Amino acid sequence: ASNIAGLPDGSLIGSASLRRQAQILAINPTLKVVNFRGNVQTRLRKLGEGVVDATLLAIAGLNRMDMDDVATSVLDMDEMLPAVAQGAIGIQCREDDEKSLKYIMALSCQDTKTAVDCERAFLATLDGNCRTPIAGQAKVLPDGQLKFSGLIASPDGTKLYRAERTGSAADAVALGEDAGKELRAEAGEQFFADMQAYQQETGGGAPAPGGGPTAPKKKGGPFGPLLAKIFY
């Protein structure tokens, strides 16, 4: 399959991410998403053994390991938004440590920082955490404008709310906050109350492969469809 929509109905998808689960099920609710953990080699082995029909891995990680040839498709942000600040590296030091700050500032990528500031403002406005299906990605465009896309969804993908903003990179935080406020108002406070109850009840994870009637063991091809997610 070249994308998620191209996977056959009823396919079993391995992912430990509630955010990915929500977006996958929003595309095709007949797909089954099960908890899928381990390093790259372990996941590929399970995929080859037919434990699942498809999985999602970071293309950046596959490139670093010189394994990008196993990816059958690279998804863009229009199809699958990543976690807030996905792929960004932050370095922390004491605020009065001028020597360390000098070195750190030389390493800092301003475009990345601007994007992350926008995304984190969005997340903070929604009061999200790692067990909440919240996704967002900001990107500084060639003309200096900042484009942001974000979403929040129910774990089963039946409810999904999106917001987009484009504006000056200097207004990154304000753009993220404004998008978060829009989704908070659109979804309503009951949505967030239901989300909190779901997290307390389930721990926020997907079921393990083979762990229930919705997760039968599947038999696939040599590697099955492998969908690789690209992160900045």
N, C-alpha and C positions, 0 to 999 in steps of 0.2 A: 504494500500500500504506500502511496506517495503522501498521504495525509491521514488524519484521524477519521475524517468522513469516509475515506475509502476502505476502512476496515469492515469486514463482514459483520452483520448483526450477531450479537451474542459473543463476540470475541472477548477473550480474557486479557486484560491489560495489567501489567505489574507496575505498581508505583506506590511509594510510601508517602506521597504528598497529597494532602487533602485538597490543596489548591489545584493540582493537576487533575485529581479525580473529579472535582466539580466542573472544570472546563471540559473534560472528556465527556462526561455524562450530559452536559448541556448540548454537545454536538450530536451525540447519539445515545439516548437513554437505554438502549438494549445492551450496550457494552457493559462488561463487568470489570470492576477495578479492585485488585487485591493487593495487600501489603507485600512489598517486594524490596528486600534489603540485601546488603552485601556489596563487596567491591565490584569493579567493572567486570572482571573475569568471572566472578561468581554469578553475576546477573546474566552474563552471556551464556554461561554453562546451563543455567536454569532455563533460559530461553530456548536453547538448543535441545534440551531434554523435553520440551513441550509443557513445562510447568505453567507457562503463560504463552499467549499468542504474540504479544508485543510488549515493549517497554520503552521508557524514555530515559535518555542519558544526555549529559551535557556534551555538546560537540567540542567545546573548549577542552574538556578533559580527554576526549578521544583523540583530538589533535595532538595534545601534549604527549600522549602515550603512543603516537603513531599508529592509531587504530581507527582512523576516520573511515576506512574502507568498509567497516561493518555497518555503517549508518546507511539506511535505505532512504532516509528523508531528513531534511533539516527544516524545522518549523519556524515560521517567522512570528512576529509579535501580533499579527492580525489573527493568528490561529491559536496561539498559546502564550499568554503573558506570563513572565517569570515572577518570582518572588521579589519583593521590594529589596533593592540594593544587591540583587543577585550578581555574583562575580566581582563585586567591589571589595577591595582590601583596605581596611582602616588601620592606622597606626596611632597608638595613644601614648602620650607622655605627660609629664608634669607641666602645667601652664607656665611655670617660672623657669623651666629648663630651656634657656635661650639657645644653647648649643645644639640640643637635640631638635628643637623646633626648626632651626636653620637647615639641618640636613633633611628633615621630613618635608619641609616646604619645597625643597628642590625636587623631591620625588612626586609631589602631588600633581595630579592631572585635574586641571580646573573644570574641564567639561564633565568629567566623571563626578567630581564633587558637586557640581551644580545639579546634575541628574539625580544623584543620591539624596541631596537636600530636598528636592521636590518629592521624591518617592517616600522618604521618611516622614515628611510633613503629611502626606496623604495617609500613611499608615497610622500615625499618631492621632489624626483626626477621627479615624475609624476605631481607634483603641484596639488594634488587632495584635495577634501574636502568631507564633509558628503553627498553631493548630487551627487557625482561621483561614478559610478560603478567600484570601485577599491577594490580589496580584497588581503589579504596577510597573511601568517602565517609562522613563523619560529619556529623551535624546536631544542633544544640542544639534540643530540643523546647520547646514552650511551657511545660511544667511544670519546665523547668530540667534535665531529664535529657538525656543524650547518647546518641544512637543511631548505631551504626557498622555498616556492611556492607562486607565486603571479599572479594576472591577472588584466586586464582592459577590459571592455566590453562596447558595446553600450547598451542603456536602453532596446532595443527590443531583445537583445541577438544574433542578426544576425552577429555581429562582436565581437570576443572574442580572446584576445591575452594572452598567458601564458608564464611564465618564471620560471625556477627553478635553484637554486644554492645550492651547497654543498661545504663547506670549513671550515676552522678553525674558531672557535667561536671568536677568537681574531680579525678576519676580518669581524665581523658582519655588520658594517656600509658599508664597501666597497662592500660586497656581495649584500646588499639591493640596493645600488646605481647602481651597475652594472646591476642588474636585471631590475631596472627602466629605465635605459638608453636603454637596449635592446628593451623593449616594446615601449618606446617612438619612437625609430627609426623604429620599425616594423609597428606600427600603423600609423605613419606619423603625421605631424602637423595639417593636415586638419581634422583628427579624433578629435583632441582636440578642434579645432575651432568649429566643429559641436557639440561637447559636451557642450561647453560654450553657444552656441546658444540655444540648447535644454533646458538648465537650466534656461536661461532668459525667454524662452517662456512658460515653464511649471512650474517652481519652483522646478523641480526635483522630483516630487512625482508621485505616482501611482494614478489612478482614484479611487474614493470612491466606495464601493460596491453598485451596482444598479445604478451607476451614468451615465451609458451610454449603448449603444447597445452591447458593448463587456462585460458588467458585469450584466448578468441576474441573478435573485435570484435563488439559487439552493436549493434543498432539499436533506439533507444527513441523515446519520444514527445517533445513539445516540451521538457520538462525531465526527463522520467522521474520515478521515485519519488525524492524527496529527503527523507532522514531527518535531522532536526536534533536534535543532542544539547544538552540544557540543562545548564548548569553553574552552580554557585552562585558 
